[in-house]
Amino acid sequence: MTFGEQPAYLRVASDLRDKIANGSLPPHTRLPSQARIREEYGVSDTVALEARKVLMAEGLVEGRSGSGTYVRERPVPRRIARSGYRPASGASSFRQEQAAEGARGTWDSHSGQEPASPEVAGRLGIEPGERVMRTRYVYRDGGEPMMVSTSWEPLAVTGRTPVMLPEEGPLGGCGVVERMAAIDVVVDNVVEEVGARPGLADELLALGGVPGHVVMVVERTYYASGRAVETADVVVPADRYRIAYHLPVR
């Protein structure tokens, strides 16, 4: 087999990727063994191993202990809609994240106080070590984990108020805007930055992914008169979901 000028392991990975894409290697099919790759492509064991690593890093194949490497079934991505629209009445944070009709969403959450890390402090505009309320959510749609969100709120803003715990009290489960309004803090701006990275071990465990899977991360921060009152990391599996924005025209 004649290849171009790419490194050998990338050329082998490219050919195997094409076979996965065109159905020659359908989902749940065992990837050719290292010895088979070596013989078919005329490469070394090292090249064959590196080619398999590339496909695993891309999420196209997965290793099964004691069995081999298999082609993964590629899910059809679903949309998670995000919107600049805020309902007049209180709404759960999950429904604000989904902004979808007929949502079958459920979630688990846990809140606790902790000192702000340097990164979180920088996003909130406070000193590292200042106390914040950290809340971690695992969101599910029809029982399937779809999103992990971790939020931090400075206790200098919410401490000793009825909204100190986001999921408890009279406004438990309402969005940040509604909760802050209840303590006379008017949220007037929100900034979101979207990026991608390999998922952390605890994120992938919660989302049903495997090491190496890529996640999309929305870094969201709410502001009231220039002061950050909440910041959060919203983590979504990149192979299963797309984030769609619906923003009002002003």
PyMOL commands that set and color helices and strands:
alter all, ss='L'
color gray80, all
select helices_A, chain A and resi 8-21+34-41+45-57+93-98+118-124+155-158+176-181+201-207
alter helices_A, ss='H'
color red, helices_A
select strands_A, chain A and resi 61-64+68-71+78-83+105-115+131-141+144-154+189-198+214-224+227-237+241-246
alter strands_A, ss='S'
color yellow, strands_A
deselect
rebuild
show_as cartoon
